[in-house]
Every structure is written in C-alpha cells, then in structure tokens.
Amino acid sequence: MMNEGDGYAVIKNGETAMMICNELTDAIKCVQSLESGLDRNTQHSPFTIVKADTLTRAQAETVLMQKG
C-alpha cells in the first residue's frame, strides 16, 4: 500500500477515485485510456488528476472497494 502523500489519483466527476498511480505519467495514461471512448467534439472529460494525499477518506475507500 502507498504511504500517505505518495502518487496521483484519477478521479471522476470530482468525486469517485478511479485509480491511484505512483507516477504522473501512469495517471496520464490511465486518463487517456478512460477518455478513449469520448467524443471530444461534444463531451468534456469527467476525469481529473490530483495528488493522492488530497483525497478524502470516502474517495480513497472507493479505490479500495474496486480492488477488493
């Protein structure tokens, strides 16, 4: 498990954490993959990259629930 303050989190719609990555480049690749089905001419990305230590407890728990 990552130490608090490590890495980057990909969140959707500012609420649900989708994934936590150790490296920023990994988080970018994750967002690019998640956005691959979007029509960028008509849709805005719902995904944001934030520092993992800024997640709320509820957001961090959504990542753990997805893994387990």
Secondary structure as GFF3:
##gff-version 3
##sequence-region A 1 68
A	DSSP	beta_strand	8	12	.	.	.	ID=ss1
A	DSSP	beta_strand	16	21	.	.	.	ID=ss2
A	DSSP	alpha_helix	24	35	.	.	.	ID=ss3
A	DSSP	beta_strand	47	51	.	.	.	ID=ss4
A	DSSP	three_ten_helix	52	54	.	.	.	ID=ss5
A	DSSP	alpha_helix	57	67	.	.	.	ID=ss6
###
